[in-house]
């Protein structure tokens, strides 16, 4: 099967690696508007060749979009314009706007809306890793809007990647993603800025940084070019989650101000119950 990867960075590159290793893809074409990424993807053997968008789509059996969500709004309609029987799937983390963008496209059925719930704070082809998606969840949105054969192919691909398949409506996905992914990144960015501001006064902070601090602010190293569009597209859900998060922070602040350590312990014990979700 010929697979075209539009966007040869972390997600697209990792997908290319596993699809080649599993024998799913016999040939991989790449499309990338970043010349450095294109050259690196070729050098690392992530793709067999780079091509222009039209050629890459028309040549492929399967097209995967692994580009920032704002770019996907522009590129996906163009991809569908070039599509006849090809199957097209995006891998972005905001779904509703993209779904609406192509809702009336005559080849909408060839498109499957997906979000593999995996990523790291790194970007670019050199960040791509083998086995990246194993045992992670992938959300398939509004499956009934896709042609049966397109849906089957995409489900088979993710099953081959050893992912857990979940079905959701795009709006439901965006709400849940705001809670489990998007707020985590905002919190990490904000904490990093807090510490960087304080570090101007006390350089010892980073000398004392522990593994716990590293894991908490790890996401602050994520690429803003990817995350600003995600937060923009999922703005309403994220604002709702942020308001709740700020309310929780105020509770901790109030406990310390009023020396209410009993309630502080209660807040922490309640937080401990997250273990029923995350082992």
N, C-alpha and C positions, 0 to 999 in steps of 0.2 A: 504494500500500500504506500502511495506517495502522500506524505504529510507536509503541509506548509505551516511554518511557525512564524507568525507575525509578532515580532518582539522577541529578541533572542537573549533576554536577560535572565534573571533568577528563575522566574516561573517558566517562561518559554524554553529556556535552556535546559532546565531540570526535566521538563516534560519530554523534550527531544531525547535526552539521555536514556530515560527509562523506556520510551517507545522503541528506540533502537535496540537496547539491550534485550527487550522482551520479544524482538522479532516482529513487532506490530508494524513498524515502518521499514520499508525496504529502501526508501530514499527520502531525504528530508531537505526541503527548500526553506530558505530563510528570507525574511523581509525585515529590514531595520533601517530607520532613517538616521541612525547614529553610525557614521562610518567606522568609528573605533569599535563599537560593538559588533558590527558586521564582520570586520576583519578578525576580531578575536574569536567569534563564533566559528569562522572558517578554520582558523589556526588550531583551535581546540577540537575540531572535528564534530562540533555540536550539530552543524548542518553540512550537507554535501556541497551546496552552492547557494549563493545569494541571487535573488531575482527581483524584478520590479513587481509591484502588487498584482497587476493584471495577469502577467505570465504565471506568477506563483499560484494564484487562485485557479486559473484555468487548467493548470497542469495537475493540480492536486486531486486526491480523493477526499481528504480531510483537511480542513483549515482551522488552526487554533489561533485565536487572538489573545496574546498575553502582553497587552500594552496598557498604559494608564487609562483610567476610565473616561477621562475627558477626550482622549484621542480615539477611544473606541466609539464614541458617539459619532465621530466623523468617518472613521474607517469602516465600521461594520456595514453601513448602507452601501458603500462602494464595493465591498466584498460581495454582498448579495447581488449587486448589479452584474458582477462577473460570473455569478454562480449559475450553473445549470442543474446538475445532479450532485454536485459536491455537498458534503456535510460541513457545516460551519459551527464552531463553538467558541464562546469567549470564556475567559477565566478570571474575570474581574470581580472585585469585592463590593460593588454597588450595582444593583440590577434594575431597579424600577425605571429610571430614565432611559436606559438602553432598551428595555423592553418596549416602552412607549415609542421610542424613536423609530423602530422598525415594524411596529404593529401592523401597518397597512402595506408593507412591502410585498410585492407579488410573490417573492420567494421566501417569505417569512418562515415557512415550514421547514426549510433546509437548515434553519438556525436553532441551536440548542443553547439555552442560557445556563451557565454553570459557574460555580465558585468552589474550587478546591481550597479547603481551609488549611493552608500551609503557607509558610513564608519565613524569611529571616530578615534581619536588619540590613543585610547586604544586598547589593544590586549589581547588574551587569553579567555578562556571560561567564566570567571567571567565578562568580558566586554559585553557578549551577552545580547541583550535586546529584549523584545517582541515588535511587531509592528514597527520594525526598518525600513522596506522598504516601508512603506505606503506612497503613493503619490510621490515616487521617480521614476526616469526613469531607465529602464533596456534596454540595447542594446543587440540585438540578431544579431550576425554577420554571413554573408554568409548563410542565412537560406536555400537557395536552395541546399546546400551541405548535408543537414540532411534529414533523412527519414521523410516522412510526419507524421507518428504516433509519432515519437520522438519529432518533432517540436511542434505538438499539445499538447503533455503532458507538455512540458516545458513552452509553452505559457500559458496553463491553470494554471500551478503552480504559475507563476508570476502574473497572473490576480487575483488569489486567495489572493496573498500577497498585492493586491491593488496597483500594480506598473503600470507605463505607459510604454508601449512597443514601442520600436523604432527598426527599421531594418537598418543595415549599413554593408558595406564591412569592413573587418578587418582593412585594411590599412586606410580607412576613419575614423574608430573608433579611431585608435591609434593617428592620427593627431589631432582630436578633443579633445581626452583625454589629450594630451600634453598641450593644451591651458586651459582647464577648471579644470584640476585636478593636473597634474604632475608639472606644473610650480608653482602652489600655494604651493605645498609642498617644492620645492626647495627654493622659496622665504622665506617661514617661517623658514626653517632650517638656511638660510643665515642671516636673521634678528636676530634670536636667538643667533647665533654665534657672530654677531656684538655687540649686547647688552652685552653678557657674557664677551666679550673682554674688553668693556668699564667699566663694573661693577668691574673689578679688580682695577680700579682707584677710582671709586665712588660707594660705596655701597648704596647710597641713591636712585639710579635708581630704584631698585626693591621696595623701600619703596613708590615710587611715581607711580608705575605701576597701570594703570587703566584698566577698562573693555575693552577698545579699544585695549590696548596692549595685553591683554590676548587673545582676539579673533584673533588678527593678528598672534600671534606666537603659537596658539593652535596646529597647525599641526606639529610643531617642536617636539612634544612629540610622534610622530608616530614611529612605529617600523622600525629601519634601515634594519633589516633582510628581511622585506617585500619590502621596498622602493628602496634599492640598485638594486635588480633584475629588478624592474619595469623600473627604469631609464636606466638601461643597455639595456633592450630589446627595449625600445622606444627611444634610444639615438639620432638618426638622427632628429626625430621630435622635441625632447626636445631642442637640440642644436639650431635649427631654431627659436624656441620660445624664448629661452634664449637670442639670439642675438637681437631680437626685444625688449625684456624686458630691456636689458642693454642699448639699444639705447634710450628708453624712460627715463631711469634713468639719462642718460647723459643730456637730455633736461632739466630736473629739476635742475641738478647740474649747467648747463650753465646759466640758468635763475638767480640763486642765485649769481653766480660768477660775472655776468654782470649787476646785479641789474635790470634785465628785468622783473619787476613784472607784467606788462601787459600781456606778453606772459605766465608767470607763471599762471595767472588767467585763460587764455585761455586753457591751458593744463588741469587745474582742471575742468573747465566747460565741456570740451570734455569728461573727465572721468565721470562726472555726468550722461552722457547719458547712462551709463551702466544700469540705472534704467529701460530702455526699455526691458532689459533681466532679471534683478533681481529686483523684486518689493521691 
